[in-house]
């Protein structure tokens, strides 16, 4: 399945309102905190240099309100039950 990654958070919010599958993940990178979100086939990701960034807090509030599920790990289908 293809995920179409966009950089417009306001448009992503609109896409996510009707999506059944809503997931998110926070990844620590050398550049800061990378936030990844997926709603159906549309994705959004952004790196924040500071974990106290007001925009990051606003997005985290949105994640909670909209009921996104946190992804803790991802593995390939064929190796899941190994």
Backbone as CSV, one residue per row, in Angstrom:
resi,resn,N_x,N_y,N_z,CA_x,CA_y,CA_z,C_x,C_y,C_z
1,UNK,0.837,-1.179,0.000,0.000,0.000,0.000,0.887,1.250,0.000
2,UNK,0.494,2.230,-0.739,1.225,3.479,-0.834,0.659,4.492,0.152
3,UNK,1.542,5.235,0.807,1.140,6.346,1.666,1.596,7.628,0.982
4,UNK,0.677,8.535,0.783,0.971,9.802,0.138,1.276,10.819,1.232
5,UNK,2.542,11.198,1.363,2.987,12.100,2.426,2.841,13.546,1.964
6,UNK,2.175,14.334,2.802,1.984,15.751,2.501,2.616,16.580,3.623
7,UNK,2.846,17.865,3.358,3.453,18.726,4.381,2.507,19.814,4.866
8,UNK,1.248,19.739,4.484,0.240,20.714,4.894,-0.612,20.098,5.997
9,UNK,-0.340,20.478,7.257,-1.042,19.872,8.380,-2.543,20.183,8.359
10,UNK,-2.921,21.370,7.955,-4.348,21.724,7.915,-5.100,20.823,6.926
11,UNK,-4.509,20.554,5.784,-5.143,19.649,4.821,-5.158,18.224,5.364
12,UNK,-4.086,17.823,6.039,-4.043,16.494,6.638,-5.176,16.325,7.648
13,UNK,-5.430,17.349,8.441,-6.528,17.284,9.414,-7.850,16.992,8.724
14,UNK,-8.089,17.661,7.609,-9.330,17.435,6.865,-9.400,15.997,6.338
15,UNK,-8.279,15.500,5.829,-8.240,14.118,5.325,-8.507,13.115,6.440
16,UNK,-8.007,13.391,7.625,-8.096,12.433,8.720,-9.486,12.362,9.346
17,UNK,-10.291,13.370,9.183,-11.612,13.405,9.832,-12.479,12.208,9.437
18,UNK,-12.396,11.756,8.198,-13.231,10.645,7.733,-12.484,9.324,7.628
19,UNK,-11.228,9.301,8.016,-10.430,8.074,7.888,-10.770,7.103,9.019
20,UNK,-10.825,5.816,8.692,-11.038,4.796,9.723,-9.732,4.419,10.398
21,UNK,-8.655,4.420,9.656,-7.340,4.027,10.162,-6.524,5.280,10.453
22,UNK,-6.253,5.541,11.749,-5.507,6.728,12.157,-4.395,6.297,13.105
23,UNK,-3.151,6.511,12.692,-2.004,6.067,13.482,-0.975,7.187,13.568
24,UNK,-0.143,7.111,14.622,0.932,8.084,14.757,2.133,7.434,15.417
25,UNK,3.290,8.065,15.219,4.538,7.571,15.795,5.475,8.751,16.019
26,UNK,6.183,8.707,17.136,7.201,9.716,17.452,8.550,9.020,17.397
27,UNK,9.480,9.601,16.623,10.802,9.006,16.449,11.849,10.057,16.802
28,UNK,12.769,9.698,17.684,13.871,10.595,18.027,14.961,10.436,16.969
29,UNK,15.372,11.545,16.368,16.414,11.532,15.351,17.531,12.478,15.777
30,UNK,18.603,12.500,15.016,19.706,13.417,15.301,19.269,14.875,15.136
31,UNK,18.234,15.099,14.314,17.747,16.455,14.069,16.696,16.917,15.075
32,UNK,16.176,15.996,15.877,15.141,16.344,16.858,14.076,15.271,16.923
33,UNK,12.847,15.697,17.126,11.703,14.787,17.236,10.982,14.754,15.894
34,UNK,10.889,13.562,15.310,10.121,13.428,14.074,8.772,12.841,14.423
35,UNK,7.727,13.524,14.016,6.368,13.067,14.234,5.831,12.562,12.910
36,UNK,5.300,11.339,12.938,4.724,10.730,11.738,3.271,10.401,12.020
37,UNK,2.408,10.731,11.085,0.985,10.443,11.229,0.467,9.865,9.924
38,UNK,-0.526,8.989,10.069,-1.151,8.410,8.889,-2.651,8.320,9.122
39,UNK,-3.411,8.739,8.131,-4.862,8.630,8.150,-5.280,8.066,6.800
40,UNK,-5.648,6.804,6.788,-5.937,6.141,5.521,-4.675,6.064,4.696
41,UNK,-4.716,6.575,3.480,-3.534,6.524,2.617,-2.762,7.846,2.596
42,UNK,-3.141,8.788,3.467,-2.471,10.086,3.516,-1.595,10.152,4.763
43,UNK,-0.367,10.606,4.589,0.563,10.716,5.702,1.069,12.132,5.873
44,UNK,1.514,12.420,7.085,2.110,13.719,7.408,3.304,13.442,8.302
45,UNK,4.429,14.101,8.031,5.561,13.985,8.942,6.324,15.286,8.980
46,UNK,6.862,15.558,10.161,7.592,16.793,10.366,8.584,16.590,11.496
47,UNK,9.746,17.245,11.384,10.775,17.189,12.420,10.721,18.476,13.222
48,UNK,10.725,18.326,14.536,10.733,19.459,15.451,12.050,19.432,16.211
49,UNK,12.774,20.535,16.189,14.072,20.606,16.865,13.921,20.610,18.380
50,UNK,12.799,21.129,18.871,12.562,21.267,20.303,11.292,20.501,20.684
51,UNK,11.380,19.640,21.684,10.207,18.874,22.097,9.161,19.749,22.785
52,UNK,9.501,20.992,23.099,8.554,21.940,23.686,7.962,22.884,22.649
53,UNK,8.153,22.591,21.378,7.636,23.431,20.296,6.106,23.534,20.416
54,UNK,5.561,24.739,20.385,4.108,24.913,20.502,3.319,24.204,19.393
55,UNK,3.872,24.167,18.190,3.178,23.466,17.099,3.120,21.970,17.376
56,UNK,4.193,21.398,17.913,4.199,19.981,18.270,3.142,19.703,19.327
57,UNK,3.046,20.556,20.311,2.022,20.377,21.358,0.620,20.458,20.766
58,UNK,0.415,21.376,19.835,-0.902,21.512,19.192,-1.251,20.248,18.401
59,UNK,-0.275,19.697,17.705,-0.510,18.477,16.932,-0.767,17.297,17.865
60,UNK,-0.033,17.223,18.968,-0.252,16.139,19.931,-1.664,16.222,20.530
61,UNK,-2.157,17.417,20.784,-3.536,17.584,21.248,-4.518,17.059,20.206
62,UNK,-4.256,17.383,18.936,-5.105,16.895,17.846,-5.112,15.371,17.801
63,UNK,-3.940,14.762,17.957,-3.824,13.298,17.949,-4.709,12.682,19.029
64,UNK,-4.675,13.260,20.203,-5.476,12.731,21.316,-6.970,12.924,21.073
65,UNK,-7.353,14.105,20.644,-8.775,14.403,20.414,-9.355,13.524,19.317
66,UNK,-8.593,13.318,18.242,-9.091,12.559,17.094,-8.959,11.050,17.253
67,UNK,-8.342,10.577,18.330,-8.270,9.141,18.585,-7.263,8.382,17.740
68,UNK,-6.143,9.004,17.408,-5.085,8.308,16.684,-4.476,7.237,17.595
69,UNK,-4.059,6.131,17.015,-3.442,5.027,17.749,-1.928,5.128,17.608
70,UNK,-1.226,5.005,18.727,0.234,5.112,18.723,0.857,3.817,18.191
71,UNK,1.763,3.947,17.253,2.518,2.812,16.724,3.794,2.686,17.551
72,UNK,4.009,1.498,18.132,5.207,1.291,18.948,6.309,0.576,18.182
73,UNK,5.922,-0.141,17.128,6.898,-0.873,16.310,6.227,-1.280,15.011
74,UNK,7.011,-1.413,13.969,6.472,-1.944,12.714,7.391,-3.059,12.221
75,UNK,6.765,-4.135,11.757,7.491,-5.286,11.226,6.814,-5.735,9.939
76,UNK,7.563,-6.431,9.103,7.005,-6.945,7.854,6.053,-8.095,8.154
77,UNK,5.040,-8.210,7.296,4.031,-9.262,7.420,4.640,-10.647,7.610
78,UNK,5.564,-10.993,6.704,6.095,-12.355,6.684,6.998,-12.679,7.869
79,UNK,7.389,-11.679,8.659,8.238,-11.978,9.814,7.526,-11.742,11.146
80,UNK,6.262,-11.366,11.110,5.544,-11.053,12.345,5.435,-12.252,13.285
81,UNK,5.143,-13.423,12.767,4.944,-14.610,13.602,6.186,-15.495,13.687
82,UNK,7.346,-14.972,13.412,8.564,-15.776,13.508,9.048,-15.835,14.930
